[in-house]
């Protein structure tokens, strides 16, 4: 419980394959896990088989990372920052880029 998971091999809702959510429970009657998805700020719970889940471990939280591939802010590519959180609702890491004294930027 509490793990970040990625949905896979869903037959009835293939549009959700690849989406991330949080495992919030297990329904013993159905033998399925309850996964909470967030879309545009709205949370939805759905039950899925264990075979339809891949447990993700946000490995970069707490790590120093180098920004690359930004198209909207290409001037930030190559900068080094701290990945301080994994934002499940948008499936991205939040990265703090230090600047001068009392200055910095947060990317998400």
Steps between C-alpha positions, in 0.01 A plus 500: 500500500613853425720389210503687172385265224463512121197339339559248222313243291155640583251356251182686596676837541802496265501882510636473857795275412821680592334730756645525850305480823531403865401163643260586784354162591422139422146366457516145636153416362600587144869408532596834348707799600340842534696765310438873533552703182508878485403688187459878489478506879222237515579175681342174384537154651494187287560133575752309290664158493855465626610412145385847387740682736867584481642640825708810439773616727569867439875442509600858435342659810786651700746469211691767313387503138595681179212659306474400135246503222299804612338667202307777674805615701806384301725741691465267803632193316833397648429650844538280808236485773343289772205270423309548824163336420314281252166661410266208442216699347715629211753212504801730524779577739516839668854635467646790695759694300716718724569855392680783670453588867131469600409405144412179322250338268274200535415290195218251490 
